Amino acid sequence: MSAGATAAAVAGAAAATTSSSAHTLIYTFLVMTPQQFMNAVNSVKGEVIVVEVVRKEGVIHKSTAHYYVTSLQGLIAVTKSTQPISLPSHAKVISASDIILPAIVRETLNNIKRSEHPQQ
């Protein structure tokens, strides 16, 4: 490989690295109470996919937490409840083993009043 070809390959690799690192994905999370989440899913016409994750939380006193995530017109809606929530028949529920959320979203979910459960 000539010196010019090597320089061009290095320059191309550097450009690709710069280009790929410039792609930053930004998402908007709508942190909702369980009731707000149910209302939002109920308002969707047609099928809506909801991901549900059930996990144990806490160090000493393990409690069950139910996380629900869906997309609403490109925005990510998320809620957390201590009990399962009832979703409409047009909601296709997919169970997942875990969920990864940004720290600020987890913190906000943890601040939702524990007494604020959906009315079923």
C-alpha positions, 0 to 999 in steps of 0.5 A, a space after each residue: 500500500 502506498 503512503 498516499 493510500 495509507 494516509 487516505 485509509 487513516 483519514 477515512 477511519 478518523 472521519 468514520 470515528 468522528 461521524 459515528 461518535 456524533 450520532 447521539 440519541 436523545 429520548 424523551 421519557 414521560 414518567 407517569 403515575 400508573 393511572 396516567 399510564 393506563 389512561 394514556 394506553 386506553 386512549 391509543 386507537 389500535 394495537 399498542 405494545 407494552 413491555 412489562 418487567 417484574 422485579 424484586 427491589 430492596 436489600 432487606 425488605 424485598 418488594 415487587 415492582 412492576 415497570 411498564 414501558 410503551 411508545 406514545 407517538 415517539 415518546 417513551 412512557 414509563 411507570 412503576 407500580 407495586 401491583 400489576 395494572 390492568 391494560 386494555 385488550 388492544 395492548 399487547 404485553 411483552 414480558 422482559 427480564 430486566 429494564 435499563 433506564 437512565 438514573 434520572 428516570 429511575 429516581 423520578 419513578 421512585 418518587 411517585 407516591 407509593 399510595 398512587 395505585 391505579 383504580 381497577 
